[in-house]
Amino acid sequence: MEQTWNKFSWIGSEELYLDHPATSRMNRMIIGRYGGNTAAGADKNEDGVYVLSEPDGGWEFAMLLDAHHTAESAELLVRTINGEAGEIIRLLALPVQQAFRELEAFLLAIFQSESFLNQCKQVTGETACLICVRMENYLWWFSVGDNSLYLLHPELAARGQYALGQRNYYEWIGFVNTFAQPVACYSSGIRELRQGRNVIVMTTDGLLEVGARLLEDPRRLYEAFTGREDLEECVAEVLTGVHEQLGRDSATVVAWSYDNDKAGAMPSD
């Protein structure tokens, strides 16, 4: 019997979510979307999300996009990755020590291909792109631009560790394109999950750059996403907060928790 893969795909231009924070659940994954407060001048949504997950919970693949000028670059990324979903699923069936390496090489081959680069020249605007995969007790990510990724766990929080990588400005995929440069600039990495409950959060800057910018403090963000057992309630609450603070920019969140039963490395001190 052919296995059915879980998939979620959305472009902000298709459904704006102006004045209306909304959450959706796909297995353990929560997708939160908010287009901004019209009282503050919000009138568009240029974010995007593409998610695949293995039905038995073996892995999750998530891509988060934050475009500007138009949503065309986000639409191009979603269309491109969706067209390669079969190969991504095949790669994620490999042993974890091989899967991440081959997935990164595969994505770079797509983004540097002549066909993709030519399509990028035809779009108006460009997008930040964050891709994240949880497989077994490891988290891999690939990032162009200033979307944010957090790995939240009490042991890490006790040592002041929350974010994976950092926000990088002036990097995009689209009409202005890092992969069209002589040397492409992007970030990637792998982290081992700690034993127990790990919460993974991907977000666009609309969640952080609003009001008093409280969630730019990673400790506050940690508390916001771990303060309730139900992660969907956490996502709904932070997006409602953006609305109440008259957030003008769209805010999109992909968050999920994973209970890891494998012991991680212990500190030496």
MARMARVEX-947482 format. One line per field, with one value per residue (C-alpha): residue number from 1; residue in three letters; y, x, z. Coordinates in steps of 0.5 Angstrom, whole numbers, padded with zeros to 4 digits. Layout:
N
num = [NUM|...]
residu = [ALA|...]
north = [Y|...]
east = [X|...]
up = [Z|...]
END
This chain:
269
num = [1|2|3|4|5|6|7|8|9|10|11|12|13|14|15|16|17|18|19|20|21|22|23|24|25|26|27|28|29|30|31|32|33|34|35|36|37|38|39|40|41|42|43|44|45|46|47|48|49|50|51|52|53|54|55|56|57|58|59|60|61|62|63|64|65|66|67|68|69|70|71|72|73|74|75|76|77|78|79|80|81|82|83|84|85|86|87|88|89|90|91|92|93|94|95|96|97|98|99|100|101|102|103|104|105|106|107|108|109|110|111|112|113|114|115|116|117|118|119|120|121|122|123|124|125|126|127|128|129|130|131|132|133|134|135|136|137|138|139|140|141|142|143|144|145|146|147|148|149|150|151|152|153|154|155|156|157|158|159|160|161|162|163|164|165|166|167|168|169|170|171|172|173|174|175|176|177|178|179|180|181|182|183|184|185|186|187|188|189|190|191|192|193|194|195|196|197|198|199|200|201|202|203|204|205|206|207|208|209|210|211|212|213|214|215|216|217|218|219|220|221|222|223|224|225|226|227|228|229|230|231|232|233|234|235|236|237|238|239|240|241|242|243|244|245|246|247|248|249|250|251|252|253|254|255|256|257|258|259|260|261|262|263|264|265|266|267|268|269]
residu = [MET|GLU|GLN|THR|TRP|ASN|LYS|PHE|SER|TRP|ILE|GLY|SER|GLU|GLU|LEU|TYR|LEU|ASP|HIS|PRO|ALA|THR|SER|ARG|MET|ASN|ARG|MET|ILE|ILE|GLY|ARG|TYR|GLY|GLY|ASN|THR|ALA|ALA|GLY|ALA|ASP|LYS|ASN|GLU|ASP|GLY|VAL|TYR|VAL|LEU|SER|GLU|PRO|ASP|GLY|GLY|TRP|GLU|PHE|ALA|MET|LEU|LEU|ASP|ALA|HIS|HIS|THR|ALA|GLU|SER|ALA|GLU|LEU|LEU|VAL|ARG|THR|ILE|ASN|GLY|GLU|ALA|GLY|GLU|ILE|ILE|ARG|LEU|LEU|ALA|LEU|PRO|VAL|GLN|GLN|ALA|PHE|ARG|GLU|LEU|GLU|ALA|PHE|LEU|LEU|ALA|ILE|PHE|GLN|SER|GLU|SER|PHE|LEU|ASN|GLN|CYS|LYS|GLN|VAL|THR|GLY|GLU|THR|ALA|CYS|LEU|ILE|CYS|VAL|ARG|MET|GLU|ASN|TYR|LEU|TRP|TRP|PHE|SER|VAL|GLY|ASP|ASN|SER|LEU|TYR|LEU|LEU|HIS|PRO|GLU|LEU|ALA|ALA|ARG|GLY|GLN|TYR|ALA|LEU|GLY|GLN|ARG|ASN|TYR|TYR|GLU|TRP|ILE|GLY|PHE|VAL|ASN|THR|PHE|ALA|GLN|PRO|VAL|ALA|CYS|TYR|SER|SER|GLY|ILE|ARG|GLU|LEU|ARG|GLN|GLY|ARG|ASN|VAL|ILE|VAL|MET|THR|THR|ASP|GLY|LEU|LEU|GLU|VAL|GLY|ALA|ARG|LEU|LEU|GLU|ASP|PRO|ARG|ARG|LEU|TYR|GLU|ALA|PHE|THR|GLY|ARG|GLU|ASP|LEU|GLU|GLU|CYS|VAL|ALA|GLU|VAL|LEU|THR|GLY|VAL|HIS|GLU|GLN|LEU|GLY|ARG|ASP|SER|ALA|THR|VAL|VAL|ALA|TRP|SER|TYR|ASP|ASN|ASP|LYS|ALA|GLY|ALA|MET|PRO|SER|ASP]
north = [0000|0007|0011|0018|0024|0030|0036|0043|0049|0056|0063|0070|0073|0067|0068|0074|0073|0081|0083|0075|0071|0063|0057|0050|0043|0038|0032|0035|0041|0048|0053|0060|0066|0073|0078|0085|0090|0094|0100|0100|0100|0093|0091|0085|0078|0076|0070|0063|0056|0049|0043|0036|0030|0023|0020|0016|0021|0020|0027|0033|0038|0046|0052|0059|0065|0072|0076|0083|0088|0082|0075|0072|0070|0066|0063|0061|0057|0054|0051|0049|0045|0042|0040|0036|0033|0026|0027|0030|0024|0019|0023|0023|0016|0015|0014|0021|0021|0021|0024|0031|0032|0029|0034|0040|0038|0037|0044|0048|0044|0047|0054|0054|0051|0055|0054|0056|0063|0064|0064|0068|0074|0074|0075|0082|0082|0077|0073|0070|0063|0058|0051|0046|0038|0034|0027|0022|0026|0032|0038|0041|0048|0052|0059|0065|0072|0074|0069|0066|0059|0057|0050|0051|0046|0047|0045|0050|0055|0055|0056|0062|0058|0059|0061|0057|0061|0068|0073|0075|0081|0083|0076|0074|0069|0072|0078|0080|0073|0070|0064|0069|0072|0069|0066|0065|0067|0062|0059|0051|0047|0041|0040|0034|0035|0034|0029|0030|0035|0040|0045|0048|0055|0058|0065|0071|0078|0080|0076|0080|0087|0089|0094|0094|0088|0084|0077|0079|0077|0070|0069|0072|0068|0061|0063|0064|0058|0053|0056|0052|0044|0046|0049|0051|0055|0058|0060|0063|0067|0070|0072|0075|0079|0082|0084|0087|0091|0094|0090|0092|0087|0080|0074|0067|0061|0054|0050|0043|0039|0033|0028|0025|0019|0019|0022|0027|0029|0031|0038|0036|0042]
east = [0000|0003|0004|0000|0005|0002|0003|0001|0002|0000|0002|0000|-0003|-0008|-0011|-0009|-0011|-0011|-0014|-0015|-0010|-0011|-0008|-0008|-0005|-0002|0000|0005|0006|0002|0002|0000|-0002|-0003|-0003|-0003|-0008|-0011|-0012|-0004|-0004|-0003|-0006|-0002|0001|0007|0009|0009|0009|0011|0011|0012|0011|0012|0006|0009|0012|0019|0021|0018|0020|0018|0020|0018|0018|0018|0018|0017|0015|0010|0009|0011|0018|0015|0010|0016|0019|0013|0012|0019|0020|0013|0015|0021|0017|0018|0026|0026|0022|0026|0032|0029|0028|0036|0040|0040|0048|0047|0040|0042|0048|0045|0039|0043|0047|0040|0037|0044|0043|0036|0037|0044|0041|0040|0033|0031|0036|0032|0025|0028|0029|0022|0019|0018|0021|0025|0024|0028|0028|0028|0028|0028|0028|0027|0030|0031|0034|0037|0035|0038|0037|0038|0037|0038|0036|0033|0027|0029|0029|0029|0030|0027|0029|0030|0037|0039|0035|0039|0045|0042|0041|0035|0036|0040|0044|0042|0038|0042|0040|0041|0040|0035|0032|0028|0030|0035|0039|0044|0045|0046|0052|0060|0059|0052|0051|0047|0047|0046|0047|0045|0044|0042|0036|0036|0033|0025|0021|0024|0020|0022|0020|0021|0018|0018|0020|0013|0013|0019|0019|0012|0010|0016|0019|0018|0019|0026|0028|0029|0028|0021|0020|0022|0017|0011|0012|0013|0008|0003|0002|-0002|0003|-0003|-0005|0002|0002|-0005|-0003|0003|-0001|-0006|-0001|0001|-0006|-0007|0000|-0002|0003|0003|0007|0005|0007|0008|0010|0011|0012|0012|0015|0018|0019|0026|0027|0035|0040|0044|0051|0052|0056|0063|0063]
up = [0000|-0002|0004|0005|0007|0011|0007|0009|0004|0004|0001|0004|-0002|-0002|0005|0008|0016|0017|0024|0025|0028|0026|0028|0024|0027|0023|0027|0032|0028|0029|0024|0026|0021|0022|0017|0021|0024|0019|0024|0023|0016|0014|0007|0005|0007|0004|0008|0006|0009|0006|0011|0010|0015|0016|0018|0023|0026|0024|0021|0020|0014|0015|0010|0013|0008|0009|0002|0001|-0005|-0007|-0005|-0012|-0009|-0004|-0009|-0013|-0007|-0005|-0012|-0013|-0007|-0008|-0014|-0011|-0005|-0008|-0008|-0001|0002|-0001|0002|0009|0008|0009|0015|0019|0018|0011|0010|0012|0008|0002|0003|0004|-0003|-0006|-0004|-0006|-0013|-0014|-0012|-0016|-0022|-0029|-0029|-0022|-0023|-0029|-0026|-0020|-0025|-0027|-0020|-0017|-0010|-0006|0000|0007|0007|0013|0012|0018|0019|0025|0024|0030|0036|0031|0028|0022|0019|0012|0012|0008|0011|0017|0019|0026|0029|0037|0040|0047|0053|0060|0060|0055|0057|0064|0060|0056|0050|0046|0038|0033|0029|0028|0024|0017|0014|0006|0004|0000|-0006|-0011|-0016|-0011|-0010|-0006|-0011|-0017|-0013|-0014|-0007|-0004|0003|0007|0014|0016|0022|0026|0033|0038|0042|0049|0053|0054|0051|0046|0043|0036|0034|0027|0026|0021|0024|0025|0031|0034|0031|0034|0040|0046|0042|0048|0044|0042|0049|0048|0055|0054|0048|0051|0057|0051|0048|0054|0059|0057|0055|0049|0044|0040|0045|0046|0038|0039|0045|0042|0035|0039|0042|0036|0034|0040|0040|0033|0029|0022|0019|0018|0023|0021|0026|0025|0032|0034|0040|0040|0046|0046|0050|0048|0053|0050|0052|0059|0061|0064|0069]
END
